[in-house]
């Protein structure tokens, strides 16, 4: 299994606080993610992060070649204190899906990504949860636990097997997430756009505005474009440009 750079960190505050005041506990968690992401970057740059590969762009000319994209080496940590709108998550997903698309998300725990403050996902979070099937997620765990990936990584400089194990953990997390997406309880947490009745004028307007803004999750984009192509059969097919 290979993982594409860049590796970005994401930290969600333990409590909803859109004013952005950071608790000592949240500072500690952010420092943990920052440390883990930095060490993985060092592993790649020092030559023992074998599973990592930089993003590249194809250049065509007299001879076709691939050039490493500068995005591969960007170091970004995203902090969210607004757990309802998730502005930092939206910014992170915009960065990862920008051309060339690719990268890895690092969190202390997957709950930062899939936990919902009120039991239901925002549109941004709904999109992210579904795109986690395509974007690897690494859980670094807390430094206090001896068996957590960050503890092993910090004490095992140059150990390629640790890097391999971290990559495999991302694969296992993706497989578990695939099963999770099929669970009835999990589906009930998706954004309410998924159940919107598009014959209702208010629901139609809300979904149309979200589509134009590019904030619909992939399933909702499919629902919206299919509806548009049904009610406008003579019009040119509407592409799903809102998906990322």
N, C-alpha and C positions, 0 to 999 in steps of 0.2 A: 504494500500500500504506500502511495506517495502523498505528501501533503504540499500544497502550493503556498508559497509565501505571497502576501504578508501574513503575519500572525498578529491579530489585534486582540486587545483585552476588553472585556465588558464587565462592569460592576454595577449591580442594581442595589440601591440603598435598602436597608432592612425594613424601613418604614417609609410610607409615602410622604414626601416633603418637597413639593415643587419649588419652594424657596431656595433649595440647594444647600442648606446648612449640613455639613458633613459631621457625623459622629466619629468618635475615636475608633469605634468598631469598624465603621465603613472605611476609614483611613487605613486601617490595618489590612482589610481585605483588598483594597486597591493596591497597596504596597505589595501584597502577595502576588497578585496578577501581574503587576509591573515587573517584579523580580523573575517570574516564570517566563514571561514573554521575552524579556531581555536575555535570559540564559539560553533559551531556544535559538534566538538570533545568533548568539555567540557560538553555539554548537554548529550552526550552519556555516558561519563565516570562518570558523577554525577548522572546518573539514570533517567533523564527526557527527554532523546532523544528516546522515545519509538519506533519510526519508524525505527531506525537504528539497523542493525544486522551485526556482524563481519563475514568476510569470514572464511570458515572452510575447512579443509582437512580431508578426510576419512582415518582412519587408520584401517587396518584389521589385526586381530591376533586372540588370544583366544577369544576376545570380540570386536565386531565392535564398534567404537566410532568416534566422530568428534572432532577435535582439532582446536581451533581458530588459524588462520594463522597470523604470525607477520606482514604481509603486511597490515592487517586491521588497524594498528596503525601508519602507516607511514604518515608523514606530508610533502606534496610536493606541491609547487607552480611552474608552468611552465610559463615562459615569452617568447613571440615570438616578435622579431623585424624584422625578415625576413618574410614578409607576403606573399611571393611567394612560397618558399620551405617549410616553417613552420617546422623547425627542432624541436622546443620545442613541437609542437603538435604531431609530430611523436614519440618523446620520451614518451610523456604522454600516447598515445594510446598503445605503447608497454608495458608500466607499467600496465595499466588497463586490458589489455588482456593477460598478463602473468599469468601463473598458480599459484594460482587459479584465474580465470578471474572474474572481478567484480569491482564495485566502482561507484562513482558519480563525475560528473564534475561540478565545481562551476565557474560561470563567472559573471561579473558585468552586462553584457547584452549578449543575444544570438548572437548578431552581431559579437562578438569576434570569434565565431565559424563558422558562416555561411556567413560572409562578405568576399568578394573576392577583392583583390587589383586591378585586371585588368578585373573583370567581369566573369572570369572563374576559377574554382577551380584547385588547384594543385592535384596531385595524392593523397597525404597525406590528404588534406582537403576533397577531394571527398569521400575517405574512411570514414573519421570521420563523415561527414554529414550523410552518410547512416547508420553508426553504432549508431547514436544518438537515433535510435528507440529502441536500446537495452541497452544503457547507459543513465541513468537519468541525466538531466541537471538542475541545480538550478541557477536561476538568483537572485543575492543578491540585485541588484539595488544600486544606490548611497545613501550615508548617508544623503545627503541634503534633500531627499524626506521623508516626515513623514510616508508615507504608504509603503515605500519599505521594503522588508523582513529584511534587515540588521538593519534598524532603530528599527523595532519591536522586533527583536531578542535581540539586545543590551539593550533594555529597559524592557525586559520581562524575566529575569532570572527565571528559574524553571517553566515557563508556557508551559505545554505540548501542548496546543492548537496551539501555534505559530509554534511548530515543525510540528504538523499535517498539518497546512496550507501550510507550506513550502514544505512538501512532496506532497501535492495535486497540488501545482503549478508546480512541476516537471511532474506530470501525465498529467496535462492540456497542458503543453508545448510539451510533446511527442505527444499528440493527434493533436495539431496544426501542428507539424512538419510532421506527417503522411500525412495530407492534403497538406502541402507545397510541399512535395516530388512529388506529382502528378501534380503540376502546370507546364504548358508548359514553362513559363519563368524561373522557378527554374531548370528544367531539362537541359535547355540550358547552365547552368553554370557548369555542371559536366565536369570532365576532358575529354580531347579529345580522350583518350584511348577508351572510350565507343563507339565512332563512327569510330574507326580505322578499315580500310579495311585490313584484315589479308592476303589477296593475294598480297598486296603491300609489297615487301621485307623489306623496311625501317620500316614500321609500325609493321610488324611481328617481326623484330629484337628488336624494342623498347619495345613491349609488352612482349616478351620473357624475356628480361633483367629485366623488372619491376617485372615479375612473380617470377623469380629466386631470386630477392632481397626481395620478400615478401611485395612489396609496392602497389600492385594492390588493388583497392577497391573490395568489394564482387561481384558486378555485372560484373566487368571486369575479375575477376578470373573465374567466370562461363563461360563467353564468351571464354576465352583463353583455358580452359580445354575442353570445348565442341568442339572447333575447332581442338585441338590436337587429340582428340579421333575419330574425323571424318577422318582426314588425315592419321591416323595410326590405322585403324580398327583392325589390327591383333595384335597390342601391348596391353599390360596390361593397364587397365583403369587408367588414370592419376588422382590422388586425388587432391582436391582443397586445397593443403597445404598452398597456399599463402594467404588465407583468415584469418582474425582475428575477 
